[in-house]
Amino acid sequence: MLKVNDIVTYTAQGYSNSETVGTVDGYTLFVPLLIVGEVARVRVDYIKKNVAYATVTELLRRSPARILPPCPYFGKCGGCALAHLSYSEQLIFKQNKVANNLRKLGKLNVDVRPCVPSPQIWGYRNKLSLPVRGRQGAVKLGMFERNSHNVVETTRCPLGGDWAAALTSIFTEYCNNNGIVPYNERDFSGVVRHLTARFVEGQLLVTVVSNGEFNYDLRPLERALSHSFDRFGLFINVNTARNNVILGKETHYVCGLHYIEGEHLGVKFRLCPDSFFQVNDGVKDLIYAKAKELLDTSQTQVLVDCFSGIGVLTNVLASERFDSYAIEIEPSAVRDADDLARLNNTPRLTNVCGDVTVELPKIVASNVKKRFTIVVDPPRKGLNENICSTLKQASPNSIVYISCDSATLARDLAQLSDEYAVDYLEPYDMFPQTDQVETLIRLIRRR
Ligand SMILES: C[S@@+](CC[C@H](N)C(=O)[O-])C[C@H]1O[C@@H](n2cnc3c(N)ncnc32)[C@H](O)[C@@H]1O
């Protein structure tokens, strides 16, 4: 019988997300940071019935796919679950992950294309979000450890670029030199909870998330930022909620840029600090361009982009030949979307602020008998039964679905499968080194 702290020899036989799975003495073991085929001595950390979780103490048989990740925090920080796998194997892992989820969770046998690589496999993130912990004078910024809320100090996370490393060091120094008290999750005391930032087209927006009013002098931070960044904006977000949500509802402008301005795929945009924006610019552009290619809008009378964010994709797809609607729940993103439509003189576009579950049925009901084209790009929880049945009611010839979670995707495709067949499905590596994968799908109406 296995006991906690036992050291046993383990062979990795398969994957469950990024963890490997194997059996020892009749127990199913889950072990992270191994590669299928590898043999290791592992220590049992936790047992529940006949399932156990363990960590590697010694690698006995090494996979040829194993590489040494160029990251000093690998293994300690919970951020990158696949950095020990060569990049070509990461792409195969992701293709298999999507295919397995579709088969096991959706009972769907779909042709999954090879995963499209990211143009950049390190330094690709345009977004930084770091918890601020430690104590006054010894503030730590970093990622959480795997399965824990202990912060591993990451002064130079290789997923961010040089900008992220410079900002992390500027902010740590600012906190330590100005007596700033970091947040304590145990008793909810302290002031600074998180540092978040976006860096797109050479412009930086920095948001300090504060546990209530922020009464410290921000001028030293402004000065330090201006030495390293030509164009930046600074904001304070207030979040007093006793939960893990990073941003609160209130964001106050402090100085510098109000928003980032840019142009992607011919669409000019303005981006506020709290609106959603895909984290990997290179892969985002590949997905949007392919989504446009996949959608035949020659017969379209009404286009609806559901979960539209600030609306770059909506504007890539909109046309003077048909009415377009974009549905987004976050008011700041809808304000950005309104600016974007004005900046681009986008014809016949209406931005709707609301829940897709509520707003899509209204749009469908007010456009009876029109030919729809619909795009959905939901958050990880995917669609729901009501949205799936509204999609069927609108009965577009094709639906483009952009998914960031292949498990909920599998459930949704199964739900739609009586009326829609998948005719294209391609994973995209939006998040290299992690086990996350984006998938682009086109569904075609069966009748
Ligand atoms: C994965 S993002 C996609 C955004 C956009 N399509 C893009 O590519 O940037 C999902 C978006 O859906 C929004 N959202 C989440 N739940 C929603 C809901 N129930 N109704 C409308 N929008 C929602 C989020 O605020 C977020 O902007």
The ligand as a Tripos MOL2 file, in Angstrom:
@<TRIPOS>MOLECULE
LIG
   27    29     1     0     0
SMALL
NO_CHARGES

@<TRIPOS>ATOM
      1 C1        -11.5640   35.3090  -25.0430 C.3       1 LIG1
      2 S1        -12.0350   36.9800  -24.9530 S.3       1 LIG1
      3 C2        -12.1950   37.3560  -26.6620 C.3       1 LIG1
      4 C3        -12.2000   38.8090  -27.0050 C.3       1 LIG1
      5 C4        -12.0420   39.1620  -28.4680 C.3       1 LIG1
      6 N1        -12.8010   38.3160  -29.3440 N.3       1 LIG1
      7 C5        -10.5790   39.2010  -28.8590 C.2       1 LIG1
      8 O1        -10.1380   38.4150  -29.7050 O.co2     1 LIG1
      9 O2         -9.8440   40.0510  -28.3170 O.co2     1 LIG1
     10 C6        -13.6440   36.8620  -24.3300 C.3       1 LIG1
     11 C7        -14.3670   38.1810  -24.1410 C.3       1 LIG1
     12 O3        -15.7090   37.8840  -23.7510 O.3       1 LIG1
     13 C8        -16.1360   38.8210  -22.7760 C.3       1 LIG1
     14 N2        -17.2410   38.1260  -22.0590 N.ar      1 LIG1
     15 C9        -17.1470   37.2110  -21.0680 C.ar      1 LIG1
     16 N3        -18.3660   36.7410  -20.7570 N.ar      1 LIG1
     17 C10       -19.2560   37.3610  -21.5680 C.ar      1 LIG1
     18 C11       -20.6670   37.2690  -21.7490 C.ar      1 LIG1
     19 N4        -21.4130   36.4500  -21.0020 N.pl3     1 LIG1
     20 N5        -21.2500   38.0340  -22.6860 N.ar      1 LIG1
     21 C12       -20.4920   38.8780  -23.4450 C.ar      1 LIG1
     22 N6        -19.1460   38.9910  -23.3400 N.ar      1 LIG1
     23 C13       -18.5330   38.2490  -22.4140 C.ar      1 LIG1
     24 C14       -14.8840   39.1200  -21.9790 C.3       1 LIG1
     25 O4        -14.9970   40.3820  -21.3370 O.3       1 LIG1
     26 C15       -13.8110   39.1050  -23.0670 C.3       1 LIG1
     27 O5        -13.6480   40.3940  -23.6210 O.3       1 LIG1
@<TRIPOS>BOND
     1     1     2 1
     2     2     3 1
     3     2    10 1
     4     3     4 1
     5     4     5 1
     6     5     6 1
     7     5     7 1
     8     7     8 2
     9     7     9 1
    10    10    11 1
    11    11    12 1
    12    11    26 1
    13    12    13 1
    14    13    14 1
    15    13    24 1
    16    14    15 ar
    17    14    23 ar
    18    15    16 ar
    19    16    17 ar
    20    17    18 ar
    21    17    23 ar
    22    18    19 1
    23    18    20 ar
    24    20    21 ar
    25    21    22 ar
    26    22    23 ar
    27    24    25 1
    28    24    26 1
    29    26    27 1
@<TRIPOS>SUBSTRUCTURE
     1 LIG1         1 GROUP 0 **** ****
